[in-house]
Amino acid sequence: MEFPYIQNIDRDFKGQDLKVLAIASKGESAQRVREFFKEVKKTDGVDSTATVLLDSRGETARRYDTEGITPQVFFLDRQGKIVYQKFAYSEGNEEEFRQQAMQVTAPQPLPFSPPEEPEQKEQGIMVEATAVGKTLHDAVNVFECCILTLGAFTVILPAFLISGAIATFLSGGTIVRYFGLGTKKALSYGIASISGFFVSVCSCNVVPMFLSIYKRGAGIGPAFAFLYAAPAIHLVNMVFVFKVIGRDVGLARAVGVPIVSIITGLVMAWVFRKEDMERHTKMASLKYALEDESDPQRKIRIAGLFVMLFSILIVGATPLSYAYQFAIIGVLGAVAFLIAWRSFSKDELKSWMVESWKLGKMVVPIMLIAVIAIGYLTKVIPLVWIHEYFNDSTKFKDVFRSSLLASIFGAFMYFPILTEVAFAKGMLKEFHIGIGPAISLMLTGPGLSLPGMILIHKAVGFKKLVIYTVTVIAISTAIGTFFGSGMGQYLCACLMGERTPPPAF
């Protein structure tokens, strides 16, 4: 945590024309800020003397282009220009902070003094981008964003309950009608590619949902189209890209996700067409696919239950204060409980819990082991590789190579909800990677991951996993290359000027 070191600087430079402001980002309440400083005092023994401001409307975050990317540290000179910015604190940064404090409080040079060599970008903005000695862990802390948070619980548990409910309450006929082999492709693939729009899931907890609809009669193509699209196309994710990275990249990703989803589904359906037909014939012979709910009241109750469960999932993935989040989840959970208790038999409720438990037992151990392995792997991958291999050249050959490497990296790296966007933004802004690899990374990052691959292999086999993964990587690379070759270099709105070459490492 960087704050204790900032606090020490505030104390040591008192009276030297240095003012420390701590700005709480949008969504943070005054109560939560007070609790934070109490925790800092308890763990680090530091009393805060900084002025704390609440950015309740997000205006400061927008002005400094930090929406969704926190914490960040800025040093401004006497003219109000940014002379230092640090994204993602790591050990050793405290010395950098102290040096910057000394520079901004140093006496101003006389008017006739020769100008020093500028070490900043145009408009007085300099981005600290040295990656020497830093690892991927300094940019993406997998443990803090994926495992050691209450946010993981509020997303994973509802995902399993939804998956169990699909397996228990949705009839085979309902699934087959919209995702079955006999459904028109425009309908089945269209729904599959956008059905995750209001569902906040990651590449791991989408697997139980995929498995539920697949076992209930969905065709291989639409099922895999859903598997890819659901983590990548949800509303929060799409809006986040537009706000954090920009309109052009946001549009490229918004177009790219359905394309990757539909083409991947069509490829899977064609490769496994014989197996899919055999499944369809077997289900039809058992009259499985003809099952349907005839009671309109029961349909309404089932729909009501799913609305509550999906609402819990969305709220759980929304960056609200824990007090608001758990209050809303508590109300939604109580309504879901009442609907379930009054609408379904004890056997059905028991079956729902058993299905949810079975899926959770299958997913959670594998996910934890794989995420922990990736977390430790990030500690040995040098950040300098990101700049070296994902460079911002606009030559077709270079863009293709960078986009391919970024697609592969995104496919194996585990990015929980929204983190691939924040990561891509940081790499674009601080390490000057190209637009092509950034788009490719944001296409494979949400839909694929090593933990997800292990789960898919366990659920449907190695051959399907390989073809699915290779297809997603290939299409994501092609889309990244197309946009990267045509859009030029990334220009952050905060720079307000022409981009300068990346720093040498």
VENWOVEN-V901766 format. One record per backbone hydrogen bond with DSSP energy under -1.0 kcal/mol. CO is the residue of the C=O (numbers start at 0). NH is the residue of the N-H. Records with the same first field share a line. If there is no record, write none. Layout:
BEGIN
CO = NH + NH
END
This chain:
BEGIN
1 = 5
2 = 6
3 = 7
4 = 8
5 = 9
6 = 10
7 = 11
8 = 12
10 = 13
12 = 15
19 = 50
21 = 52
23 = 54
24 = 27
28 = 32
29 = 33
30 = 34
31 = 35
32 = 36
33 = 37
34 = 38
35 = 39
36 = 40
37 = 41
38 = 42
39 = 43
40 = 44
50 = 21
52 = 23
53 = 55
54 = 57
57 = 61
58 = 62
59 = 63
60 = 65
65 = 68
70 = 87
72 = 85
74 = 82 + 83
76 = 79
80 = 76
83 = 74
85 = 72
89 = 92
92 = 96
93 = 97
94 = 98
95 = 99
96 = 100
97 = 101
98 = 102
99 = 103
100 = 104
109 = 112
120 = 123
121 = 124
124 = 120
130 = 133
133 = 382
134 = 137
135 = 138 + 139
139 = 141
140 = 144
141 = 145
142 = 146 + 147
146 = 148
149 = 153
151 = 155
152 = 156
154 = 158
155 = 159
156 = 160
157 = 161
158 = 162
159 = 163
160 = 164
161 = 165
162 = 166
163 = 167
164 = 168
170 = 174
171 = 175
172 = 176
173 = 177
174 = 178
175 = 179
178 = 218
179 = 182
183 = 187
184 = 188
186 = 190
187 = 191
188 = 192
190 = 194
193 = 196
195 = 198
196 = 234
198 = 200
201 = 205
203 = 206
205 = 209
206 = 210
207 = 211
208 = 212
209 = 213
210 = 214
211 = 215
212 = 217
213 = 216
218 = 222
219 = 223
220 = 224
221 = 225
222 = 226
223 = 227
224 = 228
225 = 229
228 = 232
233 = 237
234 = 238
235 = 239
236 = 240
237 = 241
238 = 242
239 = 243
240 = 244 + 245
245 = 249
246 = 250
247 = 251
248 = 252
249 = 253
250 = 254
251 = 255
252 = 256
254 = 258
255 = 259
256 = 260
257 = 261
258 = 262
259 = 263
260 = 264
261 = 265
262 = 266
263 = 267
264 = 268
265 = 269
266 = 270
267 = 271
269 = 272
271 = 275
272 = 276
273 = 277
274 = 278
275 = 279
276 = 280
277 = 281
278 = 282
279 = 283
280 = 284
281 = 285
282 = 287
283 = 286
287 = 290
294 = 298
295 = 299
296 = 300
297 = 301
298 = 302
299 = 303
300 = 304
301 = 305
302 = 306
303 = 307
304 = 308
305 = 309
306 = 310
307 = 311
308 = 312
309 = 313
310 = 314
311 = 315
312 = 316
317 = 319
320 = 324
321 = 325
322 = 326
323 = 327
324 = 328
325 = 329
326 = 330
327 = 331
328 = 332
329 = 333
330 = 334
331 = 335
332 = 336
333 = 337
334 = 338
335 = 339
336 = 340
337 = 341
338 = 342
339 = 343
344 = 348
345 = 349
346 = 350
347 = 351
348 = 352
349 = 353
350 = 354
351 = 355
352 = 356
353 = 357
354 = 358
355 = 359
356 = 360
357 = 361
358 = 362
359 = 363
362 = 366
363 = 367
364 = 368
365 = 369
366 = 370
367 = 371
368 = 372
369 = 373
370 = 374
371 = 375
372 = 376
373 = 377
376 = 379
377 = 136
380 = 135
381 = 384
382 = 385 + 386
383 = 387
384 = 388
385 = 389
389 = 433
394 = 398
395 = 399
396 = 400
397 = 401
398 = 402
399 = 403
400 = 404
401 = 405
402 = 406
403 = 407
404 = 408
405 = 409
406 = 410
407 = 411
408 = 412
411 = 449
415 = 418
417 = 421
418 = 422
419 = 423
420 = 424
421 = 425
422 = 426
423 = 427
424 = 428
425 = 429
426 = 430 + 432
433 = 437
434 = 438
435 = 439
436 = 440
437 = 441
438 = 442
439 = 443
440 = 444
443 = 447
448 = 452
449 = 453
450 = 454
451 = 455
452 = 456
453 = 457
454 = 458
455 = 459
456 = 460
460 = 464
461 = 465
462 = 466
463 = 467
464 = 468
465 = 469
466 = 470
467 = 471
468 = 472
469 = 473
470 = 474
471 = 475
472 = 476
473 = 477
474 = 478
475 = 479
476 = 480
477 = 481
478 = 482
479 = 483
480 = 484
481 = 485
482 = 486
491 = 494
END
